[in-house]
Every structure is written in structure tokens, then in C-alpha cells.
Amino acid sequence: MIKHVPFDVAACKCRIRAGGCFICGFLAGEPGMEHELLYDDGLHMAFLSRHPTVRGYALAVPRRHLPERQAARRPTDEQAA
């Protein structure tokens, strides 16, 4: 079981400025990027947040890295067809 730790704002800012995606880091097994995996079907995964705002707070994400702009877009019915 992963130990939940208080959120460190300064460390988070450093990681963001240094680049890298925490989800990709988790998938690569990078130290400090551990999360408790709940589900993995090879395309998507769900895991508990190390810094939960509420008990059981989980994230569901695609395994494939999506740049921020691409992830924010939702396909229209025409694009999905």
C-alpha cells in the first residue's frame, strides 16, 4: 500500500517547471511517482491520488500520453464516427 503524504506545493512547482508528466512517470516506475493502481486494461488505468482531497479520490487516465491541448478537446459526434 502506498503511503499518502501531505501535498508539497513547492516540490510540485519544481516538478512542473522541470517538465515531465506525473502519469508517464508513474507508468515508467520513477521514484516518487508511485500511486496505488486500482484498474488497468492496457489502454486506461485508474489509481488513487497520493494527495487526496477526499478519501478514495481516484484518477482515471489513458495510458497513452496526451498533450494538454489534445486532452482538453472532446471529440464531436462527427469526429468520433
Buried (B, 14 or more C-beta within 10 A) or exposed (E): EEEEEEEEEEEEEEBEEEEEBBBEBBBEEEEEBBBBEEEEEEEEBBBBBBEEEEEEEEBEBEEEEEEEEEEEEEEEEEEEE
